[in-house]
Amino acid sequence: MARAHDDNWDLASSVGATATMVAAGRALVTQAPDGLIDDPFAGPLVRAVGVDFFTKMIDGELELESFENFSPDRMQAMINGMGVRTKYFDEYFANATAAGVRQAVILASGLDARAYRLPWPEGTVVYEIDQPQVIEFKTSTLAGIGAQPSAIRRTVAIDLRADWPAALQAAGLDTTRPTAWLAEGLLIYLPPEAQDRLFDNITALSAPGSTVATEFVPGIVDFDADRVREMSGSLRDHGLEIDMASLVYSGERNHVLDYLRAKGWEVEGVTRTELFKQHGLLVPAPADDDPLGEIIFISGALSRRQ
């Protein structure tokens, strides 16, 4: 089913299921002997969602040779991709707090457990924004296993299509102080105009010295829906009822680097391939590459408002 301006989801369906997929990837990276990250909460969250496919994935019970479009090499490339992505944004927050930033905002936080697993400096406030049912699920699940946030965690239960800036300020965001913003794995699920509006709002809420991190997927411009739909068919054959091609908004949109720089942000980008090389990982062969192509990870600070 195609996306709509008022569609809704939980963590087992539509866009919400991609949050569970990301958590499953983080669980697999954590399990690896030389894993780039340590996310002890990813596995319990995936199990709590209860999608059999993802539970089998993290338990090593999927027979990859039976997947027509997912060879072991392709699966490993996907896991490594999640590892470098998560590591990049973990280090982004570490650098922001080392520079003195003491409030962070995670947009469309899904099953992100950074408020629990990162070593935040004392007094740091982490705001998590997502739909009410997603926030409630994560909060109750982690409380149920005795997890405690390592920062002052404040949740903002609101859809990003609503007036989230007002809700965030009502939750306590101080717009006179620098903020570390994260929009991870989000932009391809936004229409082009909503992407621009997101960064307009972030800029309006940011004091100089604020930081931002996100990624840009150039492949979304000429997105190959048929290829992705073919790959999704293989997943459906194994019980995962998601049409990945219907979840994204493809077509022309502003390049994030250019747009943020025009707004007064001093940002730089690094490609996924460069991160693979930095961490000594094998760069995927074209046949095993992500159908969205090269990803550019972006971070930087606000020096001035336009």
SERO-4910 file (N, C-alpha, C, O; in steps of 0.05 Angstrom, whole numbers):
BEGIN
 pado doro    nc1    nc2    nc3   cac1   cac2   cac3    cc1    cc2    cc3    oc1    oc2    oc3
  Met    A     17    -24      0      0      0      0     18     25      0     37     27     16
  Ala    A     11     44    -18     27     68    -20     23     86      5      3     84     19
  Arg    A     43    102     11     42    121     33     20    141     29     14    148      6
  Ala    A      9    152     51    -11    173     50     -3    193     71     12    188     90
  His    A    -15    218     69     -7    239     87    -16    234    116     -6    246    135
  Asp    A    -36    216    119    -46    210    146    -44    181    154    -59    171    171
  Asp    A    -25    166    141    -23    138    148    -11    134    176      1    153    187
  Asn    A    -15    111    186     -6    105    214      6     77    214      3     62    195
  Trp    A     20     71    236     34     45    237     41     39    266     41     56    283
  Asp    A     48     13    270     61      5    295     88     -7    288     97     -5    265
  Leu    A    101    -19    307    129    -29    302    130    -55    287    151    -66    282
  Ala    A    106    -66    280    105    -91    264     95    -86    236     91   -105    221
  Ser    A     90    -61    229     78    -56    203     89    -30    190     99    -13    204
  Ser    A     87    -29    164     93     -5    149    121      6    157    140     -9    161
  Val    A    122     33    159    148     46    166    157     37    194    181     35    199
  Gly    A    139     31    212    146     22    239    163     -3    238    181     -6    255
  Ala    A    157    -21    220    172    -46    218    201    -41    210    219    -57    217
  Thr    A    207    -19    196    235    -13    189    251     -6    214    275    -11    215
  Ala    A    237      5    235    251     11    260    259    -16    274    280    -18    286
  Thr    A    242    -36    272    248    -62    283    270    -75    267    287    -89    278
  Met    A    270    -71    240    292    -82    224    318    -69    231    339    -83    233
  Val    A    319    -43    236    343    -30    245    353    -41    271    377    -45    275
  Ala    A    334    -44    290    342    -56    316    353    -84    313    372    -91    327
  Ala    A    342    -99    295    352   -126    290    381   -125    279    398   -141    287
  Gly    A    386   -105    262    413   -101    251    432    -94    274    454   -104    274
  Arg    A    424    -77    292    441    -69    314    446    -93    333    468    -96    344
  Ala    A    426   -110    336    430   -134    352    451   -152    340    468   -163    354
  Leu    A    450   -155    313    469   -172    300    497   -161    301    516   -176    305
  Val    A    500   -135    298    526   -122    300    537   -126    328    561   -131    332
  Thr    A    520   -123    348    528   -127    376    538   -155    382    557   -159    397
  Gln    A    525   -175    369    532   -203    373    559   -210    360    571   -230    368
  Ala    A    567   -195    340    592   -202    326    616   -199    344    617   -180    360
  Pro    A    636   -217    342    659   -216    359    674   -189    358    684   -180    378
  Asp    A    675   -178    334    688   -152    330    668   -130    324    674   -112    308
  Gly    A    645   -132    337    623   -113    332    632    -84    337    646    -78    356
  Leu    A    622    -66    320    629    -38    323    615    -24    346    624     -3    356
  Ile    A    592    -35    354    576    -23    375    568    -43    396    571    -67    392
  Asp    A    558    -33    418    547    -50    439    519    -40    445    516    -20    460
  Asp    A    498    -53    435    471    -45    441    457    -69    454    444    -85    440
  Pro    A    458    -71    480    446    -94    494    416    -93    494    403   -113    502
  Phe    A    404    -71    486    375    -68    487    362    -75    460    338    -79    459
  Ala    A    377    -76    439    366    -81    412    352   -108    411    329   -110    402
  Gly    A    365   -129    420    354   -156    420    328   -158    435    308   -167    425
  Pro    A    328   -150    461    303   -151    476    280   -135    463    257   -143    465
  Leu    A    286   -112    451    265    -97    438    254   -111    414    229   -112    410
  Val    A    271   -123    398    262   -138    375    244   -162    383    223   -166    372
  Arg    A    253   -176    404    236   -199    413    209   -189    424    189   -203    420
  Ala    A    209   -166    436    184   -156    447    164   -148    425    140   -152    428
  Val    A    175   -138    403    157   -131    381    143   -157    371    119   -156    365
  Gly    A    158   -179    369    145   -204    364    142   -211    334    126   -229    328
  Val    A    156   -198    316    155   -206    288    174   -230    285    198   -228    289
  Asp    A    162   -253    277    177   -278    276    202   -276    259    223   -286    266
  Phe    A    200   -262    236    223   -260    218    247   -247    232    269   -257    229
  Phe    A    242   -225    246    264   -211    258    275   -226    282    299   -225    288
  Thr    A    258   -240    297    268   -257    319    285   -279    309    307   -284    320
  Lys    A    277   -292    287    294   -313    275    320   -301    265    341   -314    266
  Met    A    319   -277    254    343   -264    244    364   -261    266    387   -269    262
  Ile    A    356   -250    289    376   -246    310    384   -271    324    405   -272    337
  Asp    A    368   -292    321    375   -319    332    390   -336    313    397   -359    320
  Gly    A    396   -326    289    411   -341    269    395   -365    258    407   -384    249
  Glu    A    369   -363    258    352   -385    248    342   -382    220    326   -398    211
  Leu    A    350   -360    206    342   -357    178    361   -372    160    386   -369    163
  Glu    A    351   -388    142    368   -403    123    372   -385     99    356   -384     80
  Leu    A    394   -370     99    399   -350     78    401   -362     50    395   -348     31
  Glu    A    409   -387     48    411   -399     22    384   -402      8    382   -407    -16
  Ser    A    363   -400     25    336   -403     13    325   -376      4    302   -375     -7
  Phe    A    340   -354      8    331   -328      0    342   -322    -28    366   -322    -33
  Glu    A    323   -318    -47    331   -315    -75    348   -290    -78    367   -290    -95
  Asn    A    343   -268    -64    357   -243    -68    374   -234    -45    383   -212    -44
  Phe    A    379   -253    -26    394   -245     -2    415   -267      3    411   -285     18
  Ser    A    438   -264    -11    460   -282     -6    473   -276     21    468   -254     32
  Pro    A    488   -294     32    503   -288     57    520   -263     55    522   -248     74
  Asp    A    532   -259     31    549   -235     28    532   -210     29    540   -190     40
  Arg    A    508   -211     16    491   -187     17    481   -182     46    481   -159     54
  Met    A    474   -203     60    465   -200     88    487   -188    105    483   -171    121
  Gln    A    512   -198    101    534   -187    117    540   -158    110    546   -142    128
  Ala    A    536   -151     85    540   -123     77    519   -105     90    525    -83     99
  Met    A    494   -115     93    473   -100    106    480    -97    136    476    -75    147
  Ile    A    489   -118    148    496   -117    177    519    -97    181    518    -81    199
  Asn    A    540    -99    164    562    -81    167    553    -52    162    563    -33    175
  Gly    A    535    -48    143    524    -22    138    511    -10    163    514     14    168
  Met    A    496    -27    177    483    -17    201    504    -12    223    500      7    239
  Gly    A    525    -27    223    546    -23    242    560      4    239    563     19    258
  Val    A    567     11    214    582     36    209    563     60    213    571     81    223
  Arg    A    538     56    205    518     78    209    514     84    239    515    107    247
  Thr    A    510     63    255    505     67    283    530     79    297    528     97    313
  Lys    A    554     69    289    579     79    301    583    108    294    591    124    312
  Tyr    A    577    116    270    580    144    261    563    162    279    573    183    288
  Phe    A    538    155    283    521    172    299    527    171    329    523    190    343
  Asp    A    536    148    339    545    146    366    568    166    371    568    181    391
  Glu    A    587    166    353    610    183    355    602    212    352    614    230    365
  Tyr    A    582    217    336    572    245    333    562    255    360    569    278    367
  Phe    A    546    239    374    537    249    400    560    251    420    560    270    437
  Ala    A    579    233    419    602    236    437    617    262    432    626    275    451
  Asn    A    621    269    407    635    293    400    619    318    409    630    338    418
  Ala    A    592    317    405    576    340    412    576    345    442    579    368    451
  Thr    A    574    324    458    574    328    487    602    335    497    605    350    516
  Ala    A    623    325    483    651    333    491    655    363    486    671    375    500
  Ala    A    640    374    467    641    403    462    623    419    480    622    444    478
  Gly    A    609    406    498    593    420    518    563    420    513    548    431    530
  Val    A    553    408    492    525    407    487    512    388    507    521    366    512
  Arg    A    490    397    520    477    382    541    448    376    536    433    368    555
  Gln    A    438    381    512    411    372    505    412    360    477    424    372    458
  Ala    A    399    338    473    399    324    448    370    317    440    353    313    457
  Val    A    365    316    414    338    309    404    342    287    383    356    290    364
  Ile    A    328    265    388    327    243    368    300    243    355    280    236    368
  Leu    A    300    249    330    275    251    314    267    224    303    284    209    293
  Ala    A    241    217    305    232    190    297    249    169    310    262    153    296
  Ser    A    250    169    336    269    153    352    265    123    350    284    108    354
  Gly    A    241    114    344    236     86    340    246     69    363    239     74    386
  Leu    A    263     49    357    274     32    378    303     39    385    319     23    395
  Asp    A    310     64    379    337     75    386    339     75    417    322     86    431
  Ala    A    360     62    427    364     61    456    388     77    465    399     72    486
  Arg    A    396     97    450    419    114    458    415    128    485    435    132    499
  Ala    A    391    135    491    386    148    517    393    129    540    396    138    563
  Tyr    A    394    103    535    400     83    555    429     73    554    440     65    574
  Arg    A    440     72    530    465     57    527    490     75    523    512     65    527
  Leu    A    487    100    516    510    117    513    518    130    540    501    134    557
  Pro    A    544    136    543    554    148    568    550    178    568    570    193    564
  Trp    A    526    187    572    520    216    571    533    231    595    532    220    617
  Pro    A    543    254    591    553    270    614    529    276    633    506    278    625
  Glu    A    536    279    658    515    285    678    499    310    670    511    330    662
  Gly    A    473    308    673    456    331    667    447    333    639    431    351    632
  Thr    A    456    315    621    447    316    593    418    307    591    410    287    602
  Val    A    403    322    576    375    316    571    372    305    542    381    318    523
  Val    A    360    282    539    356    270    513    326    269    508    311    256    522
  Tyr    A    317    283    487    289    283    479    285    262    456    300    262    437
  Glu    A    265    246    459    258    226    438    231    233    427    211    235    442
  Ile    A    229    237    401    204    243    388    195    220    370    211    210    353
  Asp    A    171    210    374    159    190    357    130    188    363    119    201    380
  Gln    A    116    171    347     88    168    351     82    157    379     99    142    390
  Pro    A     59    163    391     54    155    419     57    126    424     68    118    444
  Gln    A     46    109    406     47     80    411     76     69    410     82     50    423
  Val    A     93     82    394    121     73    392    136     81    418    150     65    429
  Ile    A    132    106    427    144    115    452    136     97    475    152     89    491
  Glu    A    110     92    477     99     76    499    111     48    499    118     37    520
  Phe    A    112     36    475    123      9    473    151      7    483    158    -10    499
  Lys    A    168     25    473    196     24    480    200     29    510    215     15    524
  Thr    A    186     49    520    188     56    549    181     33    567    195     27    585
  Ser    A    158     21    561    148      0    578    165    -26    575    170    -40    595
  Thr    A    174    -31    551    191    -55    547    217    -53    562    225    -72    575
  Leu    A    231    -30    560    256    -27    573    253    -26    603    270    -36    618
  Ala    A    231    -13    612    226    -14    641    221    -42    651    229    -49    673
  Gly    A    209    -58    634    203    -86    642    227   -103    645    226   -123    660
  Ile    A    250    -96    633    275   -111    637    294    -97    656    317   -104    658
  Gly    A    284    -76    669    300    -62    689    319    -42    678    338    -34    692
  Ala    A    316    -34    653    335    -15    641    330     13    652    307     21    656
  Gln    A    351     28    656    349     55    666    364     74    646    386     67    638
  Pro    A    352     96    639    366    115    621    392    125    633    394    128    657
  Ser    A    412    129    616    438    140    625    438    170    622    459    183    628
  Ala    A    416    182    613    413    211    611    385    218    623    370    200    631
  Ile    A    379    243    625    352    252    632    335    248    607    338    264    588
  Arg    A    318    229    606    303    222    581    276    235    583    260    231    602
  Arg    A    269    250    562    243    262    560    230    255    533    242    259    512
  Thr    A    207    242    535    194    233    510    174    254    501    161    267    516
  Val    A    172    256    474    153    274    461    137    257    442    145    251    420
  Ala    A    113    249    451     97    230    436     80    245    416     57    253    421
  Ile    A     91    248    392     77    263    371     87    254    344    111    248    341
  Asp    A     70    254    324     77    249    297     92    273    286     85    296    291
  Leu    A    113    268    270    128    290    259    112    307    239    121    329    231
  Arg    A     89    297    230     72    312    212     55    333    228     42    350    216
  Ala    A     55    330    254     41    350    271     61    371    281     83    373    271
  Asp    A     52    388    299     68    411    308     88    401    330     85    407    353
  Trp    A    108    386    321    127    375    340    145    397    351    154    394    374
  Pro    A    152    419    337    168    439    350    155    450    375    169    455    396
  Ala    A    129    455    375    115    465    398    115    445    420    118    451    444
  Ala    A    110    419    413    110    398    433    137    394    446    139    389    470
  Leu    A    158    397    430    185    394    440    192    417    460    204    412    481
  Gln    A    185    441    453    189    463    471    173    460    497    182    467    519
  Ala    A    148    450    494    132    446    518    144    424    536    140    425    560
  Ala    A    159    406    524    172    385    540    198    395    554    209    381    570
  Gly    A    206    420    547    229    432    561    253    440    544    272    450    556
  Leu    A    252    435    518    276    443    502    281    473    505    263    490    503
  Asp    A    306    479    511    315    507    515    328    516    489    350    508    483
  Thr    A    314    533    474    324    541    448    346    562    450    357    570    429
  Thr    A    353    571    474    375    590    477    401    575    481    423    588    481
  Arg    A    400    549    484    424    533    489    428    514    465    409    507    451
  Pro    A    453    507    459    459    489    436    445    462    440    443    451    462
  Thr    A    437    451    418    423    425    417    437    407    397    446    416    376
  Ala    A    440    381    403    450    361    384    426    346    373    412    332    387
  Trp    A    422    350    347    399    338    333    407    313    317    429    312    306
  Leu    A    390    293    317    395    269    301    370    262    285    349    258    297
  Ala    A    373    260    259    352    250    241    364    226    226    374    229    204
  Glu    A    363    203    239    376    179    228    355    161    215    334    155    226
  Gly    A    361    152    190    343    134    176    316    144    172    296    129    172
  Leu    A    313    170    169    287    183    168    279    196    141    257    194    133
  Leu    A    299    208    128    292    226    106    278    212     83    261    224     70
  Ile    A    285    187     76    273    174     53    243    169     58    228    163     39
  Tyr    A    234    170     83    206    166     89    190    192     90    167    192     97
  Leu    A    203    214     82    191    240     82    188    250     53    207    245     37
  Pro    A    166    262     46    165    275     19    186    298     18    194    307     39
  Pro    A    194    305     -6    215    326     -8    210    351      7    227    362     20
  Glu    A    185    361      6    179    386     20    180    382     50    186    401     65
  Ala    A    173    358     60    174    353     89    203    351     98    209    359    121
  Gln    A    221    341     81    249    341     88    259    370     92    273    375    112
  Asp    A    252    388     74    261    416     77    249    428    102    262    442    116
  Arg    A    223    422    107    210    434    130    223    424    156    225    439    175
  Leu    A    231    398    156    244    387    180    269    404    186    273    411    210
  Phe    A    286    409    167    310    424    172    305    454    177    321    467    191
  Asp    A    284    464    165    276    492    172    269    494    201    277    512    215
  Asn    A    254    474    211    246    474    240    270    470    258    272    484    279
  Ile    A    287    452    251    311    447    267    327    473    269    337    480    290
  Thr    A    331    486    247    347    511    246    334    532    264    347    546    279
  Ala    A    307    535    262    293    556    277    295    551    307    294    569    323
  Leu    A    298    525    315    299    518    343    328    518    354    332    513    378
  Ser    A    347    522    338    375    518    345    390    544    352    389    564    336
  Ala    A    404    544    374    422    566    381    449    560    367    455    537    361
  Pro    A    465    581    362    491    577    350    507    557    368    505    558    392
  Gly    A    522    540    355    536    519    369    521    492    370    532    472    378
  Ser    A    496    493    361    481    468    358    493    451    337    508    461    319
  Thr    A    488    425    338    498    406    318    475    390    306    454    388    318
  Val    A    481    379    283    460    363    269    474    340    256    497    342    246
  Ala    A    461    317    255    471    294    240    448    280    227    426    277    238
  Thr    A    453    270    203    433    257    187    447    242    165    472    239    165
  Glu    A    432    232    145    445    221    121    428    228     97    405    235     99
  Phe    A    442    228     74    428    233     49    432    209     31    454    198     29
  Val    A    411    201     17    411    177      0    407    186    -29    384    189    -37
  Pro    A    428    192    -44    424    202    -72    407    183    -89    393    191   -107
  Gly    A    408    157    -82    393    137    -98    363    140    -96    349    127   -112
  Ile    A    353    156    -77    325    160    -75    314    176    -99    290    175   -104
  Val    A    331    191   -112    322    207   -135    313    190   -158    292    195   -170
  Asp    A    330    169   -165    322    151   -187    317    123   -176    328    103   -186
  Phe    A    302    122   -155    296     97   -140    285     75   -158    267     80   -173
  Asp    A    297     52   -157    289     29   -173    268     13   -157    275     -7   -143
  Ala    A    243     21   -159    222      8   -144    219    -21   -151    213    -38   -134
  Asp    A    222    -28   -177    219    -55   -185    239    -74   -172    232    -96   -164
  Arg    A    264    -64   -171    285    -81   -158    279    -85   -129    282   -107   -119
  Val    A    271    -64   -115    265    -66    -86    241    -83    -82    240    -99    -63
  Arg    A    221    -81    -99    197    -97    -96    203   -126   -101    192   -144    -87
  Glu    A    221   -132   -119    230   -159   -123    244   -171    -98    239   -193    -91
  Met    A    261   -154    -86    274   -163    -61    254   -167    -39    256   -186    -23
  Ser    A    235   -149    -37    214   -151    -16    198   -177    -20    189   -188      0
  Gly    A    194   -185    -45    180   -210    -50    193   -234    -37    180   -251    -27
  Ser    A    220   -234    -38    234   -255    -24    230   -255      6    227   -276     18
  Leu    A    228   -231     17    222   -228     46    194   -238     52    190   -251     72
  Arg    A    175   -231     35    147   -239     40    145   -270     39    129   -282     53
  Asp    A    161   -282     22    160   -311     20    169   -324     46    162   -347     52
  His    A    183   -309     63    192   -319     89    177   -307    112    187   -307    135
  Gly    A    154   -295    107    136   -287    128    137   -257    135    123   -249    154
  Leu    A    154   -241    122    155   -213    128    139   -198    108    147   -193     85
  Glu    A    115   -189    116     96   -177     98    101   -146     96     85   -130    106
  Ile    A    122   -139     83    129   -111     79    136   -106     50    153   -120     39
  Asp    A    123    -87     37    130    -79     10    148    -54     13    138    -31     14
  Met    A    174    -59     15    193    -37     20    191    -14     -1    195      9      6
  Ala    A    184    -22    -25    183     -1    -47    161     19    -42    162     41    -53
  Ser    A    141     12    -27    118     30    -22    122     49      1    106     67      6
  Leu    A    144     45     16    147     60     41    162     86     37    160    104     54
  Val    A    177     89     15    194    113     12    181    133     -7    164    126    -23
  Tyr    A    191    157     -6    183    178    -24    206    183    -43    226    195    -35
  Ser    A    204    174    -68    226    177    -87    223    202   -103    204    217   -100
  Gly    A    243    208   -119    242    231   -137    261    253   -128    275    250   -108
  Glu    A    261    274   -143    279    297   -138    274    309   -110    251    312   -102
  Arg    A    296    317    -97    294    331    -72    320    346    -68    340    340    -81
  Asn    A    321    365    -49    345    380    -44    366    362    -32    361    345    -15
  His    A    391    367    -40    413    353    -27    417    364      1    418    389      4
  Val    A    418    347     20    419    356     48    443    374     54    440    394     68
  Leu    A    466    367     43    490    383     48    486    412     39    491    431     53
  Asp    A    475    415     14    471    441      3    450    456     19    453    480     24
  Tyr    A    428    443     26    406    456     40    415    466     67    409    488     75
  Leu    A    429    449     82    438    457    109    459    479    108    458    498    124
  Arg    A    477    478     89    497    499     86    484    526     81    492    547     91
  Ala    A    463    526     64    448    550     58    434    562     83    428    585     83
  Lys    A    429    544    102    415    553    127    435    561    149    427    569    170
  Gly    A    461    561    143    481    569    162    495    547    177    510    553    196
  Trp    A    491    522    168    504    500    181    531    494    167    532    493    143
  Glu    A    552    489    183    577    481    171    578    450    173    586    439    194
  Val    A    571    437    152    568    408    153    586    395    132    593    407    112
  Glu    A    594    370    138    611    355    120    598    327    117    583    318    135
  Gly    A    604    314     95    594    287     90    615    267     87    637    273     78
  Val    A    609    242     94    627    219     89    610    196     78    588    191     88
  Thr    A    620    183     58    605    162     45    606    136     62    625    132     77
  Arg    A    586    119     57    587     93     71    611     77     63    623     64     80
  Thr    A    620     79     37    644     65     29    668     74     45    685     57     53
  Glu    A    670    100     49    693    110     65    692     99     94    713     93    105
  Leu    A    668     97    105    666     86    132    673     56    133    685     47    152
  Phe    A    665     42    113    673     13    111    703     11    112    714     -5    126
  Lys    A    716     28     96    746     26     94    758     35    121    778     23    130
  Gln    A    747     56    134    758     65    159    758     43    180    776     41    197
  His    A    737     26    179    734      5    199    744    -22    190    739    -42    203
  Gly    A    758    -22    167    770    -47    158    750    -67    148    755    -92    149
  Leu    A    727    -58    138    707    -76    128    707    -78     98    715    -59     84
  Leu    A    700   -101     87    700   -106     59    678    -90     46    654    -92     54
  Val    A    685    -73     27    665    -57     12    648    -76     -5    659    -93    -20
  Pro    A    621    -75     -3    604    -93    -17    609    -92    -47    613    -71    -59
  Ala    A    608   -116    -60    608   -117    -89    582   -106   -100    562   -106    -86
  Pro    A    582    -95   -125    558    -84   -136    533   -102   -133    511    -92   -128
  Ala    A    537   -128   -137    515   -146   -135    503   -148   -107    480   -156   -103
  Asp    A    519   -141    -87    511   -144    -59    505   -117    -47    501   -115    -22
  Asp    A    506    -96    -63    503    -69    -52    474    -62    -46    455    -76    -55
  Asp    A    471    -41    -30    444    -31    -23    430    -21    -48    443     -7    -64
  Pro    A    404    -28    -52    391    -19    -76    388     12    -77    383     23    -98
  Leu    A    391     25    -54    390     54    -54    417     67    -61    419     91    -63
  Gly    A    437     50    -64    463     60    -72    479     72    -49    473     66    -26
  Glu    A    498     88    -56    516    100    -36    501    119    -17    483    134    -26
  Ile    A    507    118      8    495    135     28    516    155     38    539    147     41
  Ile    A    508    180     42    526    200     52    518    207     80    496    217     84
  Phe    A    535    203     99    530    210    127    540    238    132    562    246    124
  Ile    A    523    254    145    528    283    147    527    292    176    510    283    192
  Ser    A    545    310    184    544    322    210    558    349    209    575    354    192
  Gly    A    551    366    229    564    392    230    550    409    251    533    400    266
  Ala    A    558    434    252    548    453    272    537    478    259    543    485    236
  Leu    A    520    492    275    508    517    266    525    540    274    531    544    297
  Ser    A    533    556    254    550    579    260    533    604    258    539    624    272
  Arg    A    512    604    241    496    627    238    469    618    227    467    597    214
  Arg    A    449    635    231    423    629    218    420    647    194    427    671    194
  Gln    A    409    635    172    403    651    148    377    666    151    368    680    133
***
